[in-house]
């Protein structure tokens, strides 16, 4: 389904409310009071196939800087470039059902979370989502990621999302032409019939999660535009989490954007 220009601008403006904070676990924002109800009540249980450029396990959850990457000439640069493919298991935004809807967040958290600002993010809606579902996803994402972004944008594409329950997860955006995340369970588990799981670690603005199932990536890539990147063998995990309008941290106040 093609969006109207009006919907694109509305979605961008709403997503640009993605609030002030520090990053994922350090990158996860500091605890804040839940926002006062505004708009429809909503809740979401979702699973993400997530990967980034950091080494395992992404240090952004414990530090104020991501992993250092050595570039040509020996210069070291800090960044966390990520692809997060989400599938909503159950959820609603007011009377709009969100069950089965998919969306994708591509982002670079930047090099220093202590400055309370991330670099850029692109929120991509699955083409199968309705206008009402997209409005709900925008509202939820602005509370899931309560951080300030230097640059924000929205897009739409075909999202394929698969987890085979045998230790592999694979998500494709536009058949992999736009983006791809492919994860595989590590062979170092003591009991290979069970996943390697990190418990009791906060996932952004979510109120609860079932644990981070560690799965290094075979590839994580964003392949279009001037923000292209590709990494292999770096951080990856899956996590199923809950978030709702009553307990989620507040979104940011309106901020300047380049839309």
Order of alpha helices (4+ residues) and beta strands (2+ residues): alpha-beta-beta-beta-beta-beta-beta-beta-alpha-beta-beta-beta-beta-beta-beta-beta-beta-beta-beta
